[in-house]
């Protein structure tokens, strides 16, 4: 990877991961597909923006959580959450062929509703727990950034370890990556992991662990990964990272 290509890849990543009105080119999108390290780099920028409620409303845990939850989906959109919904419907079906059909079905089933509800409610509870920690605003920002870097590291892990089920969004990332390229995203994630001590180390580590399990399930149940798996990895890893960070803080 040429270092000079990373800014363009990050621009492409911000266009993919957020609703920010940024100008990005086709070349930026292609660079983003080719450079998995851009995923966690995007996580730093998104995480800093998502940490704003924790600074402005410090000490008001319930209000922070409500604003954070709203801000997450205003800033990042619901495309990734749609991946949770689709995989929720697929997971609710026992037959492999029917699972794959469910991913294409525009009808929202009980599996989708349940999966989205669990993720959104758990994210809100995680935000309440983070905002309620008796620590300074700097640590809160650090943990929120670590959670977002973890979420994007999860997507990079899916790209590097997964095999696409078919041509589509997922294959645009997996065709350009292999397990060895996961080193780049891991290195980019190190500052987020180390800045807050053990809680942020474990929070960042939660992302690739979630992604590893999700890739294994997708390849067994769906025949490989697709765009929905990328989106679900992002959403599930964010939740896991916040919760792991809070638990780690109480223990260490």
C-alpha positions in Angstrom: 0.0 0.0 0.0 1.4 3.4 -0.9 0.9 5.8 2.0 -0.1 8.5 -0.5 -3.2 6.5 -1.4 -4.5 6.3 2.2 -6.2 9.8 2.2 -8.2 8.9 -0.9 -9.2 5.6 0.6 -10.3 7.4 3.8 -12.5 9.7 1.8 -14.0 6.7 0.1 -14.5 5.1 3.5 -16.2 8.2 4.9 -18.6 8.3 2.0 -19.4 4.6 2.6 -19.6 4.7 6.4 -21.3 8.1 7.0 -23.8 10.5 5.6 -21.4 13.4 5.6 -21.7 15.6 2.5 -18.1 14.9 1.3 -16.9 14.9 -2.2 -15.3 11.6 -3.2 -14.3 10.1 -6.6 -14.6 6.7 -8.2 -10.8 6.4 -7.5 -11.4 7.1 -3.8 -14.0 4.3 -3.7 -11.6 1.9 -5.5 -8.7 2.8 -3.1 -11.0 2.1 -0.2 -11.8 -1.3 -1.5 -8.1 -2.1 -1.9 -6.8 -0.7 1.4 -8.4 -2.4 4.5 -6.4 -0.1 6.8 -8.7 2.7 5.7 -11.6 1.1 7.8 -10.1 1.8 11.2 -8.7 5.2 10.0 -12.3 6.2 9.3 -13.3 4.9 12.7 -11.1 7.6 14.4 -12.9 10.4 12.6 -16.4 9.0 13.1 -15.7 8.2 16.7 -14.6 11.7 17.5 -17.8 13.0 16.1 -19.9 10.5 17.9 -18.2 11.4 21.2 -19.6 15.0 21.1 -22.7 14.2 23.3 -20.4 12.7 26.0 -18.6 16.0 26.2 -21.4 18.5 25.9 -23.8 16.6 28.2 -21.3 15.3 30.7 -22.9 13.9 33.8 -26.4 13.4 32.3 -26.2 9.7 31.4 -29.7 9.2 30.1 -29.6 12.3 28.0 -26.2 11.4 26.6 -27.4 8.0 25.6 -30.5 9.3 23.9 -28.6 11.9 21.9 -25.8 9.5 21.1 -28.2 6.9 19.8 -29.9 9.5 17.6 -26.5 10.9 16.5 -25.2 7.5 15.6 -27.9 6.9 13.0 -28.1 10.5 11.8 -24.3 10.5 11.1 -23.9 6.9 9.8 -27.3 6.2 8.4 -29.1 2.9 8.7 -27.5 1.0 5.9 -25.4 -1.0 8.3 -28.3 -1.6 10.6 -30.2 -3.0 7.6 -27.5 -5.7 7.5 -28.5 -6.6 11.1 -32.1 -6.9 10.0 -31.4 -9.0 7.0 -29.1 -11.4 8.9 -31.7 -11.5 11.7 -34.3 -12.8 9.2 -31.8 -15.3 7.8 -30.8 -16.5 11.2 -34.5 -17.2 12.1 -34.7 -19.7 9.2 -33.3 -23.2 9.5 -32.8 -24.2 5.8 -29.7 -22.9 4.0 -31.4 -22.1 0.7 -34.2 -20.3 2.5 -31.7 -18.2 4.5 -30.1 -17.0 1.3 -33.5 -16.1 -0.1 -34.3 -14.2 3.0 -31.4 -11.9 2.4 -33.0 -10.8 -0.8 -36.5 -10.6 0.5 -37.7 -7.0 1.1 -40.3 -8.2 3.6 -39.3 -7.5 7.2 -39.7 -10.6 9.4 -39.7 -11.2 13.1 -36.0 -12.1 13.0 -35.2 -8.7 11.6 -37.3 -6.8 14.1 -35.8 -8.8 17.0 -32.2 -8.4 15.9 -32.5 -4.6 15.3 -34.3 -4.2 18.6 -31.6 -6.0 20.5 -28.8 -4.1 18.8 -30.4 -0.6 19.3 -31.5 -1.3 22.9 -28.1 -2.7 23.9 -26.3 0.2 22.2 -28.4 2.6 24.2 -27.8 0.7 27.5 -24.1 0.6 26.6 -24.0 4.4 26.1 -25.8 4.9 29.4 -23.2 2.8 31.1 -20.3 4.6 29.5 -21.8 8.0 30.3 -22.3 6.9 33.9 -18.6 6.0 34.5 -17.0 8.2 37.2 -14.2 9.4 34.9 -13.3 12.5 33.0 -14.5 13.5 29.6 -11.2 12.5 28.0 -11.6 8.9 28.9 -15.2 8.8 27.7 -14.1 10.2 24.3 -11.3 7.7 24.2 -13.7 4.8 24.8 -16.2 6.0 22.3 -13.5 6.4 19.7 -12.1 2.9 20.5 -15.6 1.4 20.0 -15.9 3.0 16.6 -12.4 2.0 15.6 -13.3 -1.5 16.8 -16.4 -1.5 14.6 -14.5 -0.5 11.5 -11.7 -3.0 12.4 -14.5 -5.6 12.4 -15.4 -4.7 8.8 -11.7 -4.9 7.8 -11.6 -8.4 9.4 -14.6 -9.5 7.4 -12.9 -8.2 4.2 -9.6 -10.0 5.0 -11.0 -13.3 6.3 -14.2 -13.7 4.4 -15.1 -15.2 1.1 -17.8 -13.6 -0.8 -21.0 -15.6 -1.3 -21.6 -13.9 -4.7 -20.7 -10.9 -6.7 -21.8 -7.7 -5.0 -20.8 -5.2 -2.4 -19.1 -7.9 -0.2 -17.0 -9.2 -3.1 -15.7 -5.7 -3.9 -13.8 -5.9 -0.6 -13.0 -9.6 -0.3 -11.5 -9.9 -3.8 -8.8 -7.4 -2.9 -7.8 -8.7 0.5 -6.4 -11.7 2.3 -5.6 -12.6 5.9 -2.0 -11.1 5.7 -3.5 -7.7 4.9 -5.2 -7.6 8.3 -1.9 -6.4 9.7 -2.5 -3.0 8.3 -5.8 -2.4 10.0 -4.5 -3.8 13.2 -1.5 -1.4 13.3 -3.8 1.6 12.5 -6.0 0.5 15.5 -3.2 0.4 18.0 -3.4 4.0 19.2 -7.1 3.7 19.9 -6.4 0.5 21.9 -3.5 1.8 24.0 -4.6 5.4 24.8 -7.2 4.3 27.5 -5.4 1.3 29.0 -6.9 -2.1 29.5 -10.5 -1.1 28.8 -9.8 0.3 25.4 -7.4 -2.5 24.5 -10.2 -5.0 25.1 -12.8 -2.7 23.5 -10.8 -2.6 20.2 -10.1 -6.4 20.4 -13.8 -7.0 20.6 -14.4 -6.0 17.0 -12.3 -8.6 15.2 -13.5 -11.3 17.6 -17.1 -10.4 16.7 -16.2 -10.4 13.0 -14.4 -13.7 13.2 -17.4 -15.4 14.7 -19.7 -13.7 12.2 -17.6 -14.8 9.2 -17.6 -18.4 10.4 -21.4 -18.3 10.8 -21.9 -16.7 7.4 -19.7 -19.1 5.6 -21.5 -22.1 7.2 -25.0 -20.7 7.0 -25.0 -18.5 3.9 -22.1 -19.8 1.8 -20.0 -16.7 2.4 -20.1 -13.1 3.3 -22.0 -10.3 1.6 -22.7 -6.6 2.3 -25.1 -7.5 5.1 -22.3 -9.3 7.0 -20.2 -6.1 6.7 -23.0 -4.0 8.1 -23.8 -6.4 10.9 -20.2 -6.7 11.9 -20.0 -2.9 12.2 -23.1 -2.6 14.4 -22.5 -5.7 16.6 -18.8 -4.8 17.1 -19.7 -1.2 18.2 -22.1 -2.6 20.9 -19.7 -5.2 22.0 -16.8 -2.8 22.3 -18.8 -0.3 24.5 -20.0 -3.1 26.8 -16.5 -4.7 27.0 -14.9 -1.3 27.7 -17.4 -0.6 30.6 -17.0 -4.1 32.1 -13.2 -3.9 31.8 -13.2 -0.5 33.5 -15.1 -1.9 36.5 -12.7 -4.9 36.8 -9.4 -3.2 36.2 
